[in-house]
Amino acid sequence: MGGVRTGGCLVALLLMSCGSDGASRSGPALELRPDVQTCLPDVSAGMPALLSDTGCFADLKTLEPGPDLIPYEVNSALWTDGAFKPRYMVVPSPEQIAIQDDGSWVFPNGSVLIKVFGFEFDVGDPQSRRAVETRFMVRNGAAWEYFTYQWNDEGTEGELLEARKTVEYTIQDRGEAKNLEYQFPEYDDCVTCHGPAINDVLGPKTSQINRDRNYDGLVANQLFAMAEIDLLEPDAADEIDPKAEPRMANPKMGEGTLDERARAYLDANCSHCHRPNGYASSGDHGLDFRYELPLEDTGMCDAMKYFPEWAGLPRIAPGNPEGSGILQRFLVENELRMPSTGASTIDPFGAELLRDWIAQMNACP
């Protein structure tokens, strides 16, 4: 994507909807960035000890974001023990995000990416919903710095952590108590996934952001909404057409073919490490889970490597999910389970999706 031009009628048409009161609304879907932004922490002085002192949230109890925070959603999300995960970005005004030819995004100095993690502690009861963690990525010069806050049990405040931590949470799921060994990361954990091969950011890339979002009753494509507030680097010669831009399938919404949904799931959960120059580089491991690659170029049709218990097992055995190494890595009950960080439980949705995908395969290229 070279850039966007926001004055065209196509933009106007796609930024019109009805508000919650039924009245007609038109864009922009997002408010312009404030003249004075308070959620731009000076990490050279250290992050505040309390989440409430970051200036990022208007109300912690209700998770109401402050005016600087630009919400966004992704098409295919990383599994984190079933947590809900509101996502936000803050970009210093009037700076803009640069979009590379491969669809990856490069944020200017001072930008902030924020993700809240939380659970319904009694599944099906919205009143039991509360946050447990808020993570920050802050662009400081040429590098990102990482910080995490642990929320108290009352859901009213978060405290900055200085080291890796594991906390056991109990979720009541239809009368059954399920224990989660929830992992709060430290720097070394963060850079396992956030590396230079992806410009250090995971979710914010064109194929993930290219989707509709409900902005308080106004449904708009996120790329358009961000372009309307001059968040993306402009190119006066182009007008963005979401249909012409990369778009990843949304597995949870049942978008795309079964193959596209499974590949999107693997991209979100695996490709940040399994790609050229990633943490588990495809040059070393022979695996590249990027969504845009043809299956024959991913290495998923080859035999397993490095694990004696799966020696000789094909990564994908067409028509045979239980005989496929990739599925077994998602199901194993030990430290070899994928994703390797950020989760302590098997993802039942993802496992079933991969099982169905492999079961319908006739051949692996």
C-alpha positions in Angstrom: 0.0 0.0 0.0 1.6 3.2 -1.1 -0.7 5.6 0.8 -4.2 7.0 0.9 -6.1 10.0 -0.3 -9.0 10.8 1.9 -11.1 13.3 -0.1 -12.7 10.9 -2.6 -16.3 9.9 -2.6 -15.5 6.2 -2.0 -14.1 7.2 1.4 -17.3 9.2 2.2 -19.6 6.4 1.2 -17.7 3.9 3.4 -17.8 6.2 6.4 -21.5 6.6 6.7 -23.8 4.6 9.0 -26.3 5.0 11.8 -25.5 5.9 15.4 -26.9 4.0 18.4 -29.9 6.4 18.5 -30.7 5.6 14.9 -29.7 9.0 13.5 -27.6 9.1 10.4 -23.8 9.5 11.0 -21.0 10.3 8.6 -17.2 10.3 9.1 -14.7 10.7 10.3 -15.1 7.6 12.4 -12.2 8.6 14.6 -11.6 11.8 16.4 -8.6 13.9 15.3 -5.6 13.5 17.5 -5.6 16.1 20.4 -3.3 19.1 20.2 -1.9 18.0 23.5 -1.4 14.3 23.9 -1.0 12.9 27.5 -0.4 9.3 26.6 3.2 9.7 25.3 5.3 8.4 28.2 8.9 9.5 28.4 10.6 6.2 28.9 14.0 7.7 29.4 12.6 8.8 32.8 11.1 5.4 33.4 7.4 4.3 33.1 5.1 5.4 35.9 4.7 2.8 38.7 0.9 2.9 38.4 -1.2 2.5 35.3 -3.4 5.4 36.3 -0.4 7.7 36.1 0.3 7.0 32.5 -2.3 9.4 31.3 -3.6 6.8 28.8 -7.0 5.8 30.3 -9.9 8.0 31.2 -11.4 5.5 33.6 -9.6 2.3 34.6 -12.7 0.6 36.1 -14.6 0.8 32.9 -11.5 0.5 30.6 -12.5 3.8 29.0 -9.6 4.9 26.8 -8.3 8.4 26.9 -8.6 10.7 23.9 -5.1 9.9 22.6 -5.9 6.2 22.2 -6.9 5.0 18.7 -8.7 1.6 18.9 -8.1 -1.1 16.4 -8.9 -4.8 15.8 -7.1 -7.5 13.9 -8.5 -10.1 11.6 -6.7 -13.1 13.2 -5.6 -12.9 16.8 -2.9 -14.7 18.7 -4.2 -17.2 21.3 -3.7 -16.0 24.9 -5.6 -18.4 27.0 -8.9 -17.0 25.7 -8.3 -13.5 27.0 -10.3 -10.6 25.6 -7.8 -8.0 24.2 -8.7 -4.4 23.5 -5.9 -2.9 21.4 -4.9 0.8 21.0 -2.2 2.9 19.3 -1.0 6.4 20.0 1.0 8.2 17.4 2.5 11.6 18.1 0.7 14.3 16.1 1.3 15.2 13.3 3.6 12.1 12.8 2.4 9.3 10.6 2.8 5.6 10.1 4.8 4.4 7.2 3.5 1.3 5.3 6.1 -0.9 3.6 5.7 -2.7 0.4 5.2 -6.0 2.2 2.3 -4.5 4.2 4.3 -4.1 7.5 3.9 -0.9 9.4 6.7 1.3 10.8 5.7 3.7 13.6 7.4 7.0 14.3 9.5 7.8 17.4 7.3 8.2 20.5 4.5 6.0 19.3 2.8 3.7 21.8 1.0 0.4 21.3 -1.2 -0.8 24.2 -3.0 -4.1 24.7 -5.3 -4.9 27.6 -5.7 -8.6 28.6 -8.7 -9.8 30.6 -11.2 -12.6 31.3 -14.7 -13.3 32.1 -14.0 -15.0 35.4 -17.5 -16.6 35.3 -18.0 -17.5 31.7 -21.3 -16.0 30.4 -21.5 -13.3 33.1 -20.3 -10.0 31.7 -20.2 -8.6 35.2 -17.3 -10.9 36.0 -15.3 -9.4 33.2 -12.1 -7.7 34.3 -8.6 -6.9 33.1 -5.5 -8.6 34.5 -2.7 -7.0 32.4 -1.9 -4.0 30.2 1.1 -4.1 28.0 2.9 -1.2 26.5 5.3 -1.0 23.6 6.9 2.5 23.3 9.0 3.5 20.3 12.1 5.1 21.7 14.5 6.2 19.0 15.3 3.2 16.8 14.0 0.6 19.2 10.8 -0.4 21.0 10.8 -0.7 24.8 8.4 -3.1 26.6 6.4 -2.6 29.8 3.7 -4.5 31.6 1.2 -3.7 34.4 -0.5 -6.2 36.6 -4.0 -5.2 37.6 -5.3 -5.7 41.1 -8.1 -8.2 41.8 -10.6 -5.3 42.1 -9.9 -4.2 38.6 -9.2 -0.6 39.6 -5.4 -0.2 39.2 -2.3 -1.7 37.5 1.2 -1.9 38.9 4.3 -1.9 36.8 6.2 -5.2 36.9 10.0 -5.4 36.9 10.4 -9.1 36.1 8.6 -12.1 34.6 5.8 -13.4 36.7 3.2 -16.2 36.6 -0.1 -15.9 38.4 -2.8 -18.6 38.7 -6.3 -17.4 37.9 -9.4 -19.6 38.2 -12.1 -19.3 35.6 -15.6 -20.7 36.3 -16.8 -22.3 33.1 -20.3 -23.6 33.3 -19.8 -25.0 36.8 -16.2 -26.3 36.1 -13.2 -24.5 37.6 -10.4 -24.0 35.2 -7.0 -22.9 36.4 -4.8 -20.7 34.2 -1.1 -20.3 34.7 -1.1 -16.7 33.3 2.3 -15.4 32.2 3.3 -11.8 32.7 6.3 -11.3 30.4 9.6 -9.5 30.8 11.9 -8.0 28.1 13.4 -11.3 26.9 10.0 -12.8 26.4 8.8 -9.8 24.4 11.7 -9.8 21.9 11.2 -13.6 21.3 8.2 -12.6 19.1 8.8 -8.9 18.5 11.8 -8.8 16.2 13.3 -6.8 13.3 12.0 -9.3 10.7 8.5 -7.8 11.4 9.6 -4.3 12.3 8.9 -5.4 15.9 5.1 -5.1 15.6 2.7 -8.0 15.2 -1.0 -6.9 14.8 -0.7 -3.6 13.0 0.0 -4.5 9.4 -2.2 -3.9 6.4 -3.6 -7.5 6.0 -4.6 -7.5 9.7 -6.1 -4.0 9.9 -8.0 -4.2 6.6 -11.4 -4.9 8.1 -14.5 -3.1 9.2 -14.9 -1.9 12.8 -17.9 -0.5 14.6 -16.9 3.0 15.9 -19.8 3.7 18.3 -22.5 2.9 15.8 -20.6 4.0 12.7 -19.2 1.0 10.7 -16.0 1.8 8.8 -13.0 0.1 7.3 -10.1 0.7 9.7 -7.7 1.8 7.0 -10.2 4.5 5.9 -10.8 5.6 9.4 -7.1 6.0 10.1 -6.6 7.7 6.8 -9.3 10.2 7.7 -7.3 11.5 10.6 -4.0 11.6 8.7 -2.5 8.7 10.6 -1.1 7.0 7.5 1.6 8.3 5.2 -0.2 10.0 2.3 0.4 9.5 -1.4 -1.6 12.0 -3.4 -1.6 9.7 -6.5 -3.5 6.9 -4.8 -6.9 6.4 -3.2 -7.1 3.3 -1.1 -9.4 0.5 -2.1 -9.7 -2.1 0.6 -10.6 -4.7 -2.0 -7.2 -4.1 -3.6 -5.3 -4.3 -0.4 -4.1 -7.5 1.4 -6.7 -8.8 3.7 -6.3 -11.8 6.0 -9.2 -14.1 6.6 -10.9 -13.8 10.0 -11.1 -17.4 11.4 -13.5 -16.6 14.2 -16.0 -14.9 11.8 -15.8 -17.8 9.4 -14.5 -15.6 6.6 -12.8 -17.1 3.6 -12.2 -20.7 2.7 -11.1 -23.3 5.3 -7.6 -23.1 3.9 -7.6 -19.3 4.3 -8.9 -19.5 7.8 -6.3 -22.1 8.9 -3.5 -20.2 7.2 -4.6 -17.0 8.9 -4.6 -18.7 12.3 -1.1 -20.1 11.7 0.1 -16.6 10.5 -1.2 -15.0 13.7 0.2 -17.7 16.1 3.4 -18.8 14.4 4.7 -16.5 11.6 6.3 -13.8 13.9 8.9 -16.5 14.8 8.8 -18.9 11.8 9.8 -16.7 8.9 13.1 -15.5 7.4 15.3 -14.0 10.1 12.6 -14.7 12.8 13.4 -16.1 16.2 12.9 -19.6 14.7 14.1 -18.6 11.3 12.8 -20.5 8.3 16.5 -20.8 7.2 17.2 -22.9 10.2 13.9 -24.7 10.8 12.5 -24.9 7.3 9.2 -23.4 8.3 7.6 -20.1 7.1 4.0 -19.6 8.3 3.4 -16.3 6.5 -0.2 -16.1 5.2 0.7 -14.8 1.7 3.0 -17.7 0.8 1.8 -20.7 -1.3 1.6 -23.8 0.9 4.4 -25.5 -1.1 6.8 -22.7 0.0 6.0 -22.9 3.7 7.8 -26.1 4.6 4.6 -27.5 6.2 4.6 -30.5 3.8 8.0 -31.6 5.0 8.9 -34.0 7.8 9.3 -32.9 11.4 12.7 -32.0 12.7 14.6 -31.9 16.0 12.0 -33.8 18.1 12.7 -37.5 18.6 9.2 -38.2 19.8 7.9 -37.1 16.4 10.8 -38.4 14.3 9.7 -39.1 10.7 6.2 -37.7 11.3 5.1 -35.4 8.5 4.2 -31.9 9.5 1.0 -32.3 7.5 -0.3 -35.7 6.6 -3.2 -35.0 4.2 -6.5 -36.5 5.5 -4.8 -37.6 8.8 -4.9 -34.8 11.5 -3.7 -37.0 14.3 -0.7 -38.1 12.2 0.3 -34.5 11.5 3.1 -33.0 13.5 1.8 -29.4 13.3 -1.5 -30.3 15.0 0.4 -32.4 17.6 2.5 -29.3 18.5 -0.7 -27.5 19.3 -2.1 -30.3 21.4 0.9 -31.5 23.4 0.7 -31.0 27.2 4.2 -29.8 27.9 6.6 -27.0 27.1 6.7 -28.0 23.4 3.2 -26.8 22.8 2.7 -24.0 20.3 2.4 -21.1 20.7 5.4 -21.4 22.9 4.9 -18.2 24.8 2.0 -16.3 26.2 -0.4 -19.3 26.7 -0.8 -22.0 29.3 -3.8 -23.9 27.8 -4.7 -25.5 24.5 -6.8 -23.4 22.1 -9.8 -25.6 21.4 -11.0 -23.4 18.5 -7.6 -23.4 16.8 -7.0 -27.1 17.3 -10.4 -27.9 15.7 -9.8 -25.5 12.8 -6.4 -27.2 12.1 -7.9 -30.6 12.4 -10.7 -29.8 10.0 -8.2 -28.3 7.5 -5.9 -31.2 7.5 -8.8 -33.7 7.4 -10.1 -32.3 4.1 -6.7 -32.2 2.4 -6.2 -34.6 -0.5 -2.5 -33.8 -1.0 0.2 -31.6 0.4 2.1 -29.8 -2.5 
